[in-house]
């Protein structure tokens, strides 16, 4: 099956779901899984094919959404879940797989003019919920999610603050959907986002603000304490900042102390207040 055929197949499937009475997430996930399995089965280098295949299926899904006019979040979430499931039927899903899928999903969305900030939440929720059926822990998956997401946003020139916020809020919902520790997912995702910021030269303060804002928003969605969620995000951000340098540490502490969306974040275990 050609790459073009994969994208066209996903586009037609998602259009059918969006126009019909079908459930968008499950419909997109099933169509994507089948396409990914068909594409990767027998491939000599499965790992090498994951990124390009993910980008193609995301392009197809977002193109379908653009044509129909609704459902970006749900369609991208379904695609991400489907890719992970499809890879899992052909090979072992690893942290590297998660990283490739996240960056390819961001790129695929941007390539067809989709809203990367809106899609970020769907990508995050899909990734975290899909870890349940893999050997990748939620903590490792969330860290890889954050790190790869920020690199993807930087590559496509997206809104780093907004996309970071959407990523963390999506991770919370994904963790809740599989009964995982949502606060641990927040902490690991924020850690990954700030680590990624350090790797690509993104503004650590902006990324931290986005992460804490997303934690607060996601906590409200599922009934968690916003203070606990903000604290988890700030704690993860500081863990990453300590590996980047003193200026990054000060940036995270300043954001936490100043507060985001009216909530001050207490960094657990921090020796400075």
C-alpha positions as CSV (number, residue, x, y, z in Angstrom):
1,X,0.0,0.0,0.0
2,X,1.5,3.4,-1.0
3,X,1.8,6.3,1.4
4,X,-0.7,8.3,-0.6
5,X,-3.1,5.3,-0.4
6,X,-2.8,5.3,3.4
7,X,-3.7,8.9,3.7
8,X,-6.6,8.7,1.3
9,X,-8.0,5.6,3.0
10,X,-7.9,7.4,6.4
11,X,-9.4,10.6,4.9
12,X,-12.3,8.7,3.4
13,X,-12.9,6.6,6.6
14,X,-12.9,9.7,8.8
15,X,-15.2,11.6,6.4
16,X,-17.7,8.7,6.6
17,X,-17.6,8.7,10.4
18,X,-17.9,12.5,10.7
19,X,-20.9,12.6,8.3
20,X,-22.6,9.6,9.8
21,X,-23.7,8.7,13.3
22,X,-20.5,6.9,14.1
23,X,-18.2,7.6,17.1
24,X,-15.3,9.6,15.8
25,X,-12.5,8.4,18.1
26,X,-13.2,4.7,17.8
27,X,-14.0,5.0,14.1
28,X,-10.7,6.8,13.4
29,X,-8.8,4.4,15.6
30,X,-10.1,1.3,13.9
31,X,-9.5,2.7,10.4
32,X,-6.0,3.8,11.3
33,X,-5.0,0.6,13.0
34,X,-6.0,-1.4,10.0
35,X,-4.1,0.9,7.6
36,X,-1.0,0.9,9.8
37,X,-0.9,-2.9,10.1
38,X,-1.3,-3.2,6.4
39,X,1.5,-0.8,5.8
40,X,4.0,-2.0,8.3
41,X,3.4,-5.8,8.1
42,X,6.3,-7.3,6.2
43,X,8.3,-4.0,6.3
44,X,12.0,-4.6,6.9
45,X,12.4,-1.5,9.1
46,X,9.2,-1.1,11.1
47,X,10.6,1.5,13.4
48,X,11.8,3.5,10.4
49,X,8.3,3.5,8.9
50,X,6.4,4.6,11.9
51,X,7.0,8.3,11.6
52,X,6.2,8.6,7.9
53,X,3.1,6.4,8.3
54,X,1.8,8.4,11.2
55,X,2.3,11.7,9.3
56,X,0.4,10.3,6.3
57,X,-2.6,9.1,8.4
58,X,-2.8,12.3,10.4
59,X,-2.8,14.3,7.2
60,X,-5.6,12.2,5.9
61,X,-7.6,12.6,9.1
62,X,-7.1,16.4,9.4
63,X,-7.9,16.8,5.7
64,X,-11.2,15.0,6.4
65,X,-11.9,17.2,9.3
66,X,-11.2,20.3,7.2
67,X,-13.5,19.1,4.5
68,X,-16.4,18.3,6.9
69,X,-15.7,21.2,9.2
70,X,-15.6,19.5,12.6
71,X,-13.9,17.0,14.9
72,X,-10.2,17.8,14.8
73,X,-9.5,16.9,18.5
74,X,-11.5,13.6,18.3
75,X,-10.1,12.6,14.9
76,X,-6.5,13.1,15.8
77,X,-6.9,11.4,19.1
78,X,-8.4,8.4,17.3
79,X,-5.6,8.3,14.8
80,X,-2.9,8.4,17.5
81,X,-4.6,5.5,19.3
82,X,-4.9,3.6,16.1
83,X,-1.2,4.0,15.2
84,X,-0.1,2.7,18.6
85,X,-2.4,-0.2,18.4
86,X,-1.4,-0.9,14.8
87,X,2.3,-0.8,15.7
88,X,1.6,-3.1,18.6
89,X,0.2,-5.8,16.3
90,X,3.3,-5.8,14.2
91,X,6.2,-5.0,16.6
92,X,6.9,-3.8,20.1
93,X,5.8,-0.4,21.1
94,X,8.6,1.5,22.7
95,X,9.3,5.0,24.1
96,X,10.9,5.7,20.7
97,X,7.6,4.7,19.0
98,X,5.7,7.2,21.2
99,X,8.2,10.0,20.3
100,X,8.0,9.3,16.6
101,X,4.2,9.2,16.7
102,X,3.9,12.5,18.6
103,X,6.2,14.5,16.4
104,X,4.7,13.0,13.2
105,X,1.2,13.8,14.4
106,X,2.2,17.4,15.1
107,X,3.9,17.7,11.7
108,X,1.0,16.0,9.8
109,X,-1.5,18.4,11.4
110,X,0.6,21.4,10.4
111,X,1.3,20.2,6.9
112,X,-2.4,20.3,6.0
113,X,-3.1,23.6,7.8
114,X,-4.8,22.1,10.9
115,X,-4.9,23.7,14.3
116,X,-1.9,22.3,16.0
117,X,-2.9,23.7,19.4
118,X,-6.3,22.1,19.3
119,X,-4.8,18.8,18.0
120,X,-2.1,18.8,20.8
121,X,-4.8,17.8,23.4
122,X,-6.0,15.0,21.2
123,X,-2.5,13.7,20.5
124,X,-1.7,13.7,24.3
125,X,-5.0,12.1,25.3
126,X,-4.6,9.4,22.7
127,X,-0.9,8.7,23.6
128,X,-1.5,8.3,27.3
129,X,-4.7,6.2,26.9
130,X,-3.0,4.0,24.4
131,X,-0.1,3.1,26.8
132,X,-2.5,0.8,28.6
133,X,-2.1,-1.9,25.9
134,X,1.7,-1.5,25.6
135,X,4.8,-2.2,27.6
136,X,5.4,1.6,28.0
137,X,4.6,2.9,31.4
138,X,2.4,6.0,31.7
139,X,5.3,7.9,33.3
140,X,7.7,7.1,30.5
141,X,5.0,7.6,27.8
142,X,4.1,11.0,29.3
143,X,7.8,12.2,29.5
144,X,8.3,11.1,25.8
145,X,5.0,12.8,24.9
146,X,6.1,16.2,26.4
147,X,9.6,16.1,25.1
148,X,8.6,15.2,21.5
149,X,5.6,17.5,21.5
150,X,7.6,20.6,22.3
151,X,10.1,19.7,19.6
152,X,7.3,19.2,17.1
153,X,5.7,22.6,18.0
154,X,9.0,24.3,17.6
155,X,9.6,22.7,14.2
156,X,6.2,23.9,12.8
157,X,6.3,27.3,14.5
158,X,3.3,26.6,16.7
159,X,2.1,28.4,19.8
160,X,4.3,26.9,22.4
161,X,2.3,28.1,25.4
162,X,-1.0,27.1,24.0
163,X,0.2,23.7,22.7
164,X,2.0,23.0,26.0
165,X,-1.2,23.7,27.9
166,X,-3.3,21.5,25.6
167,X,-0.7,18.7,25.9
168,X,-0.9,18.6,29.7
169,X,-4.7,18.8,29.8
170,X,-4.9,16.0,27.3
171,X,-2.5,13.9,29.3
172,X,-4.7,14.3,32.4
173,X,-7.8,13.1,30.5
174,X,-5.9,10.2,29.0
175,X,-4.6,9.1,32.4
176,X,-8.1,9.3,33.9
177,X,-9.6,7.3,31.0
178,X,-7.3,4.3,31.9
179,X,-7.4,4.6,35.6
180,X,-3.8,5.8,35.9
181,X,-2.5,8.5,38.3
182,X,-3.4,11.7,36.6
183,X,-1.1,13.8,38.8
184,X,1.9,11.6,38.0
185,X,1.0,12.0,34.3
186,X,1.0,15.7,34.7
187,X,4.4,15.7,36.4
188,X,6.0,13.5,33.8
189,X,4.4,15.4,30.9
190,X,5.6,18.8,32.3
191,X,9.1,17.3,32.8
192,X,9.2,16.2,29.2
193,X,8.0,19.5,27.9
194,X,10.7,21.5,29.8
195,X,13.3,18.9,28.8
196,X,12.3,19.4,25.2
197,X,12.4,23.1,25.6
198,X,16.0,22.9,26.8
199,X,16.9,20.7,23.8
200,X,15.5,23.0,21.1
201,X,16.0,26.4,22.7
202,X,12.3,27.1,23.5
203,X,11.5,29.5,26.3
204,X,11.4,27.5,29.5
205,X,9.3,30.2,31.2
206,X,6.7,30.0,28.5
207,X,6.6,26.3,28.4
208,X,6.3,26.1,32.2
209,X,3.4,28.6,32.1
210,X,1.7,26.5,29.5
211,X,2.2,23.3,31.4
212,X,0.8,24.7,34.6
213,X,-2.2,26.3,32.8
214,X,-2.9,23.0,31.2
215,X,-2.7,21.2,34.5
216,X,-5.2,23.5,36.0
217,X,-7.6,23.3,33.1
218,X,-7.3,19.5,33.0
219,X,-7.9,19.2,36.7
220,X,-11.1,21.2,36.4
221,X,-12.3,18.9,33.7
222,X,-12.0,15.8,35.8
223,X,-12.6,17.2,39.3
224,X,-9.1,17.1,40.6
225,X,-7.6,19.8,42.9
226,X,-6.2,22.6,40.8
227,X,-3.6,23.3,43.4
228,X,-2.4,19.7,43.3
229,X,-2.3,19.7,39.6
230,X,-0.4,23.0,39.4
231,X,2.1,21.7,41.9
232,X,2.6,18.5,40.0
233,X,3.3,20.4,36.8
234,X,5.7,22.8,38.5
235,X,7.5,19.9,40.2
236,X,8.0,18.1,36.9
237,X,9.2,21.3,35.2
238,X,11.7,21.9,38.0
239,X,13.1,18.4,37.7
240,X,13.8,19.0,34.0
241,X,15.1,22.6,34.6
242,X,17.7,21.3,37.1
243,X,19.3,19.3,34.2
244,X,19.3,22.4,31.9
245,X,20.9,25.0,34.1
246,X,20.5,27.8,36.7
247,X,18.5,30.2,34.5
248,X,16.0,27.5,33.7
249,X,15.6,26.7,37.4
250,X,15.0,30.4,38.2
251,X,12.5,30.6,35.4
252,X,10.4,27.7,36.7
253,X,10.5,28.9,40.3
254,X,9.4,32.4,39.2
255,X,6.4,31.1,37.3
256,X,5.4,28.8,40.2
257,X,5.7,31.6,42.7
258,X,3.9,34.2,40.6
259,X,1.1,31.8,39.8
260,X,-0.7,30.9,36.6
261,X,-4.4,31.5,36.1
262,X,-4.7,32.7,39.7
263,X,-3.2,29.6,41.1
264,X,0.3,29.5,42.8
265,X,2.2,26.2,42.4
266,X,4.0,24.7,45.3
267,X,7.0,22.8,44.1
268,X,7.3,19.6,46.0
269,X,10.7,18.9,47.5
270,X,12.2,22.2,46.4
271,X,14.8,23.5,48.8
272,X,14.1,27.1,47.9
273,X,10.8,28.8,48.5
